[in-house]
Amino acid sequence: MKTRKLGSKGFNVSEVALGCWQLGADWGNSITKEKGLAILEAAVNNGITFFDTADVYGNGRSEKLIGEFLNITDKNIQIATKFGRAGDAYPDKYSKDVLRRTVEGSLKRLGVNAIDLLQLHCVPESLLLEGDIFDWLRDLKREGLIKNFGASVETVEQGLICLKHDDILSLQVIFNVFRQKLVKELLPQAEEKGVGIIVRLPLASGLLTGKFDKNTTFSKDDHRHYNRNGEMFNVGETFAGLPFEKGLEFIDTISSTILPEGLSMVELALRWILDHQAVSCIIPGASSVKQVLSNVGVSNIEPLSAETHQALSKLYSEDMHQYVRGAY
């Protein structure tokens, strides 16, 4: 597993990390405690050194499971969690006291003295513009409750607002072959300012695995069913904002005309992201040990050819971008 630095002033992370939303077990197929611990163990045994979670994932279950794992492993794991989408703050009850209580809860569940990276969790843009919330984060950092802070954002504009703060360590963004807008402005500016980029939804909620077809169904408690058109939150968080059927069409196009011989769709999708120098790491989720093993192997795959990158860029600019929905 190769490593990269998270921002110019940050710590080293495995370039393939682990997204831990699924470990919250509050959507899709439930993951038992035993299976969750097995996923975490497989991750660290295969070179993953960075876990991304949030207080709201399973109402704290994901953090608690990670905390139990940290208590039994001797590996050095960096933990990122988030604040801002739980009911005590969202949508309009943000305050320094609420932030402090949330962080204290995360610390307790994780069983650590300080959080390696605390990220604002897609908070309203008005809060980012006001700026006070960044001062709250600075206070918590001075007190030693958090070591670094960053922001998970929905749009390029939100990312650019965050970049005005010189002490922000990282931005977490949706970025994949279906959603390439960030290449032109946000990624170059983040790289110039030394801000790390953490990429969520690298496989577009599984759509870019190439394993779905028009007959695929999802359980009613799976966001790929109940948020398919943005019914509950930003549609961009589900299938990267593409209509499911349209996404399947593009998968067929990529598979038949662009996918290099010898690569799977997963390998193409993840390698494409890692080929961007501004990216510090990707955080694909995993609901099985098998998925962990599939994801980590991408670190050792050779970069894609210039021709493959040009073909994917052309497909996006000429066709895909017009179907991307949601704040972007």
Salt bridges, closest charged atoms under 4 A:
GLU15 OE1 - ARG4 NE 2.77
ASP52 OD2 - LYS82 NZ 2.65
GLU63 OE1 - ARG109 NE 2.68
GLU68 OE1 - LYS33 NZ 2.91
ASP116 OD1 - LYS147 NZ 3.27
ASP135 OD1 - ARG138 NH1 2.79
ASP139 OD2 - LYS96 NZ 2.53
ASP139 OD1 - ARG142 NH2 2.16
GLU143 OE1 - ARG100 NH1 2.65
GLU154 OE1 - ARG200 NH2 3.56
ASP167 OD2 - ARG138 NE 2.57
ASP222 OD2 - ARG224 NH2 2.91
GLU237 OE2 - ARG200 NH2 2.70
GLU249 OE1 - LYS246 NZ 3.07
ASP275 OD1 - ARG271 NE 2.85
ASP275 OD2 - HIS309 NE2 2.77
